[in-house]
Amino acid sequence: MLELYQTEWCPASRRVREHLTELGLDCVVHQVPVERDQRIALLEATGADTIPALLLEDGTAVVGEDAIEAYLDNRFDEPAEAEAHRLKAAKVRRRYLEKECECLQPATR
């Protein structure tokens, strides 16, 4: 089973999670402390203190968004439903921004 070391506040972690979802891949998600000096479990598992990090089934680690994306693209074929996931994610992000971001709200006078 793949293991993703990540945080919810990290945009790169979000993009990797989305890519895993698009590919239909299950993984165990490990939340990583904010402070690098507290990332002991991450360092022991992957040899790095950087997120996101993907621990593979053979125990090797792929660290960093670009490296993880390249690994996933080379290792797994994209299923037909991947585009549906991307479209849904874009729709939800737009809806969130329209509701939550004051800079996108129409001016009232």
Residue pairs with C-beta under 8 A, 6 or more apart in sequence:
1 26
1 27
1 28
1 57
2 20
2 25
2 26
2 27
2 28
2 54
2 55
2 56
2 57
3 27
3 28
3 29
3 30
3 45
3 54
3 55
4 13
4 16
4 17
4 20
4 27
4 28
4 29
4 30
4 52
4 53
4 54
4 55
5 30
5 32
5 42
5 45
5 46
5 51
5 52
5 53
5 54
5 55
6 13
6 16
6 17
6 29
6 30
6 31
6 32
6 51
6 52
6 53
7 13
7 31
7 32
7 34
7 51
8 14
8 31
9 34
10 51
10 52
12 51
12 52
12 64
12 65
13 51
13 52
15 65
15 69
16 52
16 54
16 65
16 68
16 69
17 29
18 85
18 86
18 89
19 68
19 69
19 72
20 27
20 72
21 85
22 78
22 79
22 81
22 82
22 85
22 86
23 72
23 76
23 78
23 79
23 82
24 79
24 81
24 82
25 72
25 76
27 54
30 41
30 42
30 45
32 39
32 41
32 42
32 51
33 39
36 49
39 49
42 48
42 49
42 51
42 53
43 49
45 53
45 55
45 61
46 53
46 55
46 61
46 63
47 61
47 63
48 61
48 63
50 63
50 64
52 63
52 64
52 65
52 68
53 61
53 62
53 63
53 64
53 68
54 61
54 62
54 63
54 68
54 71
55 61
56 62
62 68
62 71
97 104
98 104
